[in-house]
Amino acid sequence: MQFGIFTVGDVTPDPTTGTTPTENERIRATVAIAKKAEEVGLDVFATGEHHNPPFVPSSPTTLLGYIAAQTERLILSTSTTLITTNDPVKIAEDFSVLQHLSGGRCDVMLGRGNTGPVYPWFGQDIRKAVPLTVEHYGLLRRLWREKVVDWSGQFRSPLQGFTLAPQPLDGVPPFVWHGSIRTPEIAELAAFHGDGFFANHIFWPASHTKRLVQLYRQRFEHYGHGSADQAIVGLGGQVFMRRNSQDAVDEFRPYFNKAPVYGYGPTLEEFTSQTPLTVGSPQQVIDKTLGFREYAGDYQRQLFLIDHAGLPLKTVLEQLDLLGEEVLPVLRREFRVGRPDHVPDAPTHQSLVAAAREQTP
């Protein structure tokens, strides 16, 4: 099982000091966080994609390529690549280049995006988000798998005799996760293609995540990719830790109360009781995370959000130390207990290349 972190890249004032990082400081802090993630033994670093303030990751593959040059083992991913408003040709090119630069240490998570104004900025209509997703992804798959592509569709100009350059590393495209917060059509799309499904999981109760994951697993089996428990599932989550749980609650409360995503709503206690957000001791994080398996089954990737809401870099790096030293070893051990042998690990470039060679006559 893979463990890692993801960032949304928000530039948010620290409510305890009133200090707001510059965009430059936030981008460089993100690089430092990724490097620290590798240092403490995590497997994955993922960045979101946003094109509006107060966010900075408008060019995820640029950021990930820079991080790739300064890491050796870390899998580099996105926590959203906007399949709706990006040109599939550019996505295919960018991630093929990232594959080559990172030695295959990358995959991609596709999402629709839920910021309405972004769609017209890129010439699209948010009311067409689902059909845009289906059409654009259909083209993206062909660009990564066919030497010459002739194509026509509804939402972009036709392609005639197009050849992707560079081709995917070793002839194998990056593994694709389809990320969703609430949309069953995305679970269906992931299942149809036998791709991974990532339930964002940080805003909703367990019952909601359970329904989406069960739908994906059932449809994965329906389409003949394997049994339902062999489907490739990832989950998000958010944690804030101190060795003393009350210290964690007291320190995190002002950040939670003014967080741009979920502040000014339910109390911290209400939110932690109803969603996967865990604020407390490392043991509390361990216990709650292990409980995800009760409704998601044996899954392949767990990503945590730890740098949101104006938390200073020093605090985030401390969180990573706790995650690597006290939480990660226990999660790795306990998630192996009772895991059936036929449940696959998360795909990597190496495993995908090996599978492709097995299928080659």
Backbone torsions as a table, in degrees:
resi	resn	phi	psi	omega
1	MET	NA	141.9	-179.6
2	GLN	-98.4	139.7	176.1
3	PHE	-125.0	141.9	179.9
4	GLY	-165.7	-167.5	179.6
5	ILE	-129.7	156.6	172.6
6	PHE	-134.3	154.1	179.8
7	THR	-126.0	147.3	171.1
8	VAL	-97.2	-9.8	173.5
9	GLY	71.4	32.2	-179.1
10	ASP	-77.3	144.9	172.5
11	VAL	-105.1	98.8	-171.2
12	THR	-123.9	136.5	176.0
13	PRO	-60.7	141.7	172.5
14	ASP	-74.1	113.6	-174.8
15	PRO	-67.4	-15.0	-179.5
16	THR	-88.1	-19.0	-178.6
17	THR	-124.5	-18.0	-174.7
18	GLY	78.3	2.4	-178.0
19	THR	-82.3	131.6	175.9
20	THR	-113.4	123.9	178.0
21	PRO	-66.9	151.4	171.8
22	THR	-72.8	165.8	176.6
23	GLU	-60.7	-40.2	178.5
24	ASN	-61.4	-43.9	179.1
25	GLU	-63.1	-39.6	-178.4
26	ARG	-68.0	-41.0	179.2
27	ILE	-64.5	-45.2	-179.6
28	ARG	-68.5	-32.7	175.0
29	ALA	-64.4	-37.1	178.8
30	THR	-61.9	-40.8	176.9
31	VAL	-63.0	-44.1	179.4
32	ALA	-61.9	-38.4	179.0
33	ILE	-65.2	-42.5	178.8
34	ALA	-63.1	-44.5	179.5
35	LYS	-63.4	-38.9	177.5
36	LYS	-65.8	-35.9	178.3
37	ALA	-58.8	-42.9	176.2
38	GLU	-66.4	-41.3	-178.3
39	GLU	-58.7	-39.4	-176.5
40	VAL	-87.3	0.3	172.5
41	GLY	99.8	10.3	176.0
42	LEU	-72.8	160.7	-174.3
43	ASP	-98.5	-29.9	-168.1
44	VAL	-135.8	139.6	166.2
45	PHE	-124.3	131.0	-178.1
46	ALA	-132.1	141.8	178.0
47	THR	-119.8	145.7	173.6
48	GLY	-77.0	-179.8	174.4
49	GLU	-131.1	121.8	178.2
50	HIS	-138.6	148.7	-179.1
51	HIS	-123.6	22.4	-177.5
52	ASN	-143.6	146.4	172.8
53	PRO	-60.5	149.6	7.8
54	PRO	-97.2	43.7	-177.8
55	PHE	-114.5	153.4	-177.8
56	VAL	-115.4	-17.8	-174.4
57	PRO	-83.5	71.7	179.3
58	SER	-84.0	-14.2	-179.2
59	SER	-132.4	77.2	-172.4
60	PRO	-58.4	-41.4	-176.1
61	THR	-70.2	-27.6	173.3
62	THR	-63.8	-47.9	178.6
63	LEU	-61.4	-45.9	-177.2
64	LEU	-69.1	-33.6	176.6
65	GLY	-64.9	-38.1	177.5
66	TYR	-66.2	-42.2	178.3
67	ILE	-66.6	-37.4	179.4
68	ALA	-57.3	-36.7	-178.7
69	ALA	-70.3	-15.6	-176.2
70	GLN	-114.7	9.4	177.7
71	THR	-131.8	166.5	-177.5
72	GLU	-123.9	-27.3	-171.2
73	ARG	-122.6	-26.8	-171.0
74	LEU	-61.9	131.8	172.1
75	ILE	-79.8	129.0	-176.4
76	LEU	-106.0	128.1	-173.6
77	SER	-141.1	178.2	169.5
78	THR	-112.1	151.3	171.2
79	SER	-98.2	-5.9	163.2
80	THR	-165.7	123.8	162.2
81	THR	-112.8	123.8	-170.1
82	LEU	-76.5	98.5	-179.7
83	ILE	-71.3	-17.6	-177.3
84	THR	-81.7	-44.0	-172.2
85	THR	-104.5	-11.3	173.6
86	ASN	-87.9	149.1	173.2
87	ASP	-73.9	125.7	179.1
88	PRO	-55.5	-32.0	178.0
89	VAL	-62.8	-43.8	-179.0
90	LYS	-69.2	-37.4	175.7
91	ILE	-60.3	-46.6	-179.0
92	ALA	-60.3	-44.4	-179.8
93	GLU	-65.6	-48.3	-175.0
94	ASP	-60.8	-43.7	-177.0
95	PHE	-78.9	-25.3	171.2
96	SER	-65.4	-43.4	176.9
97	VAL	-62.3	-44.1	179.8
98	LEU	-61.9	-38.0	174.7
99	GLN	-55.5	-49.9	-176.9
100	HIS	-64.7	-42.5	-178.7
101	LEU	-66.4	-35.3	-174.8
102	SER	-94.2	-0.9	-175.4
103	GLY	68.4	30.1	179.0
104	GLY	89.3	3.1	-177.9
105	ARG	-82.7	56.8	179.5
106	CYS	-154.9	151.7	166.0
107	ASP	-143.8	-173.4	-173.1
108	VAL	-140.6	139.9	172.9
109	MET	-113.7	119.7	-177.7
110	LEU	-94.2	140.3	177.2
111	GLY	-146.9	165.4	-177.5
112	ARG	-85.2	-29.6	-173.3
113	GLY	81.7	141.2	-177.1
114	ASN	-124.9	21.3	176.3
115	THR	-100.1	105.3	-171.9
116	GLY	-53.1	-47.7	-176.0
117	PRO	-62.5	-22.3	-177.7
118	VAL	-63.7	-35.0	-176.2
119	TYR	-59.1	-53.6	178.7
120	PRO	-66.2	-26.7	176.1
121	TRP	-58.8	-29.6	-179.6
122	PHE	-111.0	20.6	172.1
123	GLY	75.9	24.9	-178.2
124	GLN	-123.6	171.1	-176.0
125	ASP	-119.4	121.0	-176.7
126	ILE	-61.4	-24.5	178.6
127	ARG	-69.0	-13.7	178.2
128	LYS	-104.7	21.4	-171.0
129	ALA	-58.2	-44.4	-177.3
130	VAL	-70.2	-50.0	176.8
131	PRO	-62.5	-32.3	173.6
132	LEU	-60.8	-43.8	-179.6
133	THR	-60.0	-47.6	-176.5
134	VAL	-64.6	-46.9	-177.7
135	GLU	-67.8	-47.6	-178.3
136	HIS	-62.7	-39.5	-179.4
137	TYR	-70.8	-35.7	176.0
138	GLY	-58.3	-40.6	177.5
139	LEU	-69.3	-43.7	-179.6
140	LEU	-57.0	-43.7	179.0
141	ARG	-59.6	-42.0	-179.3
142	ARG	-68.0	-39.1	-179.1
143	LEU	-61.4	-34.5	-179.6
144	TRP	-83.2	-11.4	-171.6
145	ARG	-120.5	-15.0	-176.2
146	GLU	-118.5	138.6	-178.8
147	LYS	-68.6	-39.0	179.9
148	VAL	-130.0	126.4	-175.0
149	VAL	-117.2	121.9	166.6
150	ASP	-109.2	127.2	-170.2
151	TRP	-153.7	146.1	169.6
152	SER	-144.6	147.6	-178.8
153	GLY	-153.6	-164.2	-174.1
154	GLN	-91.6	-29.7	-164.8
155	PHE	-110.3	-3.5	174.5
156	ARG	-147.9	167.9	-179.1
157	SER	-67.2	153.8	-178.6
158	PRO	-65.3	160.2	172.7
159	LEU	-113.6	136.6	177.2
160	GLN	-130.0	117.1	176.7
161	GLY	62.3	36.2	-176.9
162	PHE	-85.0	134.0	175.1
163	THR	-122.6	125.0	-179.3
164	LEU	-69.8	135.4	175.2
165	ALA	-137.1	125.3	-2.4
166	PRO	-79.0	158.0	172.2
167	GLN	-67.4	156.4	177.8
168	PRO	-56.1	147.3	-179.9
169	LEU	-58.6	129.3	-179.7
170	ASP	60.3	18.6	179.5
171	GLY	72.0	15.8	-176.8
172	VAL	-120.9	120.6	179.6
173	PRO	-66.0	158.7	172.4
174	PRO	-60.0	147.2	175.4
175	PHE	-67.6	142.5	-176.4
176	VAL	-111.7	127.6	167.4
177	TRP	-105.1	141.5	173.4
178	HIS	-106.9	116.2	-176.8
179	GLY	-95.2	140.9	179.7
180	SER	-151.3	146.5	172.1
181	ILE	-97.1	-38.9	-170.2
182	ARG	-148.9	4.5	-166.9
183	THR	-105.3	111.2	-178.8
184	PRO	-64.6	-27.2	179.1
185	GLU	-62.3	-29.0	179.0
186	ILE	-73.9	-38.0	174.0
187	ALA	-61.5	-39.6	178.0
188	GLU	-64.8	-42.7	-179.8
189	LEU	-63.0	-44.5	178.6
190	ALA	-61.2	-43.5	-179.2
191	ALA	-65.5	-41.3	-178.4
192	PHE	-57.8	-42.3	-177.1
193	HIS	-90.9	-4.5	-177.0
194	GLY	71.9	24.9	178.5
195	ASP	-87.8	178.3	176.1
196	GLY	-81.7	152.9	176.5
197	PHE	-121.7	125.6	-179.0
198	PHE	-114.4	114.6	176.8
199	ALA	-88.6	117.9	-175.2
200	ASN	-54.3	-48.2	160.7
201	HIS	74.0	2.1	-175.5
202	ILE	-98.3	-9.7	-177.4
203	PHE	-112.8	-15.6	-166.3
204	TRP	-116.5	156.8	176.7
205	PRO	-69.8	165.1	-178.0
206	ALA	-57.5	-36.2	-177.4
207	SER	-61.0	-35.6	179.2
208	HIS	-69.1	-48.2	178.9
209	THR	-60.6	-41.0	-180.0
210	LYS	-58.2	-43.5	-179.0
211	ARG	-63.9	-44.4	-178.7
212	LEU	-65.3	-44.9	-178.3
213	VAL	-66.7	-40.5	178.2
214	GLN	-63.1	-41.1	177.5
215	LEU	-59.8	-48.0	179.5
216	TYR	-59.9	-46.1	-179.3
217	ARG	-62.0	-44.2	-179.7
218	GLN	-63.0	-42.6	-178.2
219	ARG	-73.9	-33.1	173.8
220	PHE	-56.6	-46.6	178.0
221	GLU	-67.5	-40.9	178.8
222	HIS	-56.2	-40.2	-178.0
223	TYR	-83.0	4.1	171.0
224	GLY	82.8	22.3	-179.1
225	HIS	-87.7	-7.4	-177.0
226	GLY	143.9	-177.0	177.8
227	SER	-73.2	162.2	-176.7
228	ALA	-57.9	-36.2	-177.9
229	ASP	-79.5	-0.7	174.2
230	GLN	-97.3	-1.8	177.6
231	ALA	-64.7	151.2	-172.7
232	ILE	-96.6	109.0	-172.4
233	VAL	-118.0	138.1	171.4
234	GLY	-125.6	151.7	179.1
235	LEU	-130.9	146.0	170.0
236	GLY	-93.3	177.2	177.8
237	GLY	179.8	161.7	176.2
238	GLN	-133.1	137.9	-178.7
239	VAL	-136.0	151.5	166.8
240	PHE	-141.2	126.8	-171.3
241	MET	-127.2	145.0	158.4
242	ARG	-137.7	160.0	-177.7
243	ARG	-62.7	-31.6	172.5
244	ASN	-99.5	124.7	-172.1
245	SER	-63.7	-37.4	-179.9
246	GLN	-67.9	-33.4	174.5
247	ASP	-60.8	-40.1	179.0
248	ALA	-63.6	-44.9	-179.9
249	VAL	-62.5	-47.2	-177.9
250	ASP	-63.8	-39.5	-177.6
251	GLU	-73.8	-37.9	-174.3
252	PHE	-82.9	-22.8	-173.2
253	ARG	-53.4	-48.5	-179.4
254	PRO	-63.3	-31.0	176.9
255	TYR	-69.5	-43.3	178.3
256	PHE	-62.4	-44.5	-173.5
257	ASN	-62.2	-27.3	-177.7
258	LYS	-116.5	14.0	179.6
259	ALA	-62.2	135.9	-177.3
260	PRO	-66.7	-21.5	-177.2
261	VAL	-87.9	-44.7	-175.2
262	TYR	-133.2	11.5	176.9
263	GLY	-71.1	166.5	176.2
264	TYR	64.9	21.4	179.2
265	GLY	-125.3	-126.6	177.9
266	PRO	-60.1	156.7	176.6
267	THR	-70.3	164.0	177.0
268	LEU	-57.4	-42.4	-179.7
269	GLU	-64.8	-41.1	177.9
270	GLU	-63.6	-42.6	-176.2
271	PHE	-68.5	-41.7	179.8
272	THR	-69.2	-27.6	178.7
273	SER	-78.0	-24.6	-172.9
274	GLN	-105.4	-14.6	-175.8
275	THR	-132.5	176.2	179.1
276	PRO	-72.2	-6.4	178.8
277	LEU	-55.1	127.4	179.4
278	THR	-122.5	119.9	176.9
279	VAL	-123.5	112.5	-176.2
280	GLY	167.8	-146.5	-177.5
281	SER	-84.6	163.3	173.9
282	PRO	-54.7	-37.5	179.6
283	GLN	-65.3	-36.8	176.8
284	GLN	-65.5	-38.6	175.9
285	VAL	-63.1	-44.0	178.7
286	ILE	-59.6	-49.6	-175.7
287	ASP	-62.5	-45.3	-177.2
288	LYS	-69.0	-40.6	-179.7
289	THR	-65.0	-42.4	177.7
290	LEU	-61.5	-27.6	178.3
291	GLY	-70.2	-17.8	178.7
292	PHE	-60.1	-31.9	-177.4
293	ARG	-64.6	-24.0	-178.6
294	GLU	-63.2	-30.6	-179.4
295	TYR	-117.8	-11.5	177.9
296	ALA	-105.3	-10.7	-176.3
297	GLY	79.4	-171.0	175.9
298	ASP	-75.8	114.4	-174.6
299	TYR	-116.9	177.4	-166.5
300	GLN	-110.6	-25.2	-174.6
301	ARG	-143.4	131.8	175.1
302	GLN	-123.9	119.2	177.4
303	LEU	-115.4	139.6	179.0
304	PHE	-113.9	139.8	169.3
305	LEU	-91.0	123.6	-176.6
306	ILE	-132.4	-3.4	-171.8
307	ASP	-121.2	25.2	-173.5
308	HIS	-90.1	163.3	162.4
309	ALA	74.7	22.1	175.7
310	GLY	90.2	8.8	177.3
311	LEU	-60.4	132.3	-179.7
312	PRO	-69.2	155.6	-177.1
313	LEU	-56.7	-42.4	-179.8
314	LYS	-55.8	-43.4	179.7
315	THR	-65.7	-41.6	179.9
316	VAL	-62.7	-43.0	178.9
317	LEU	-64.5	-34.9	174.2
318	GLU	-64.6	-38.3	176.3
319	GLN	-61.5	-40.3	179.5
320	LEU	-66.2	-37.4	176.0
321	ASP	-61.1	-45.7	178.7
322	LEU	-63.4	-41.0	-179.9
323	LEU	-62.9	-46.0	-177.6
324	GLY	-72.9	-37.5	-174.4
325	GLU	-84.7	-39.8	-169.7
326	GLU	-112.5	-27.6	-174.5
327	VAL	-99.0	-49.8	-172.6
328	LEU	-58.5	-47.6	-179.0
329	PRO	-59.0	-38.4	-179.5
330	VAL	-70.6	-43.5	179.0
331	LEU	-61.6	-43.4	179.3
332	ARG	-59.4	-44.1	-177.9
333	ARG	-68.5	-47.0	-173.1
334	GLU	-73.6	-32.1	178.5
335	PHE	-70.6	-18.7	176.2
336	ARG	-78.7	-22.3	-176.5
337	VAL	-68.2	122.3	177.2
338	GLY	76.8	5.4	-179.7
339	ARG	-77.6	119.8	-178.3
340	PRO	-60.9	147.7	-178.4
341	ASP	-64.0	-27.1	-175.9
342	HIS	-83.7	-5.7	176.0
343	VAL	-79.0	121.9	-173.4
344	PRO	-76.4	160.0	169.4
345	ASP	-78.2	169.1	174.4
346	ALA	-63.6	135.0	179.6
347	PRO	-62.2	143.4	171.8
348	THR	-124.5	170.7	178.0
349	HIS	-59.4	-41.7	-178.2
350	GLN	-63.6	-42.7	-179.8
351	SER	-69.0	-34.6	178.4
352	LEU	-69.6	-39.0	176.9
353	VAL	-63.8	-44.6	179.5
354	ALA	-61.5	-41.4	179.4
355	ALA	-65.4	-39.6	178.9
356	ALA	-64.4	-38.7	179.6
357	ARG	-67.9	-34.2	177.8
358	GLU	-64.8	-32.1	-177.9
359	GLN	-84.4	-13.1	-179.1
360	THR	-81.0	125.0	-178.8
361	PRO	-60.5	NA	NA
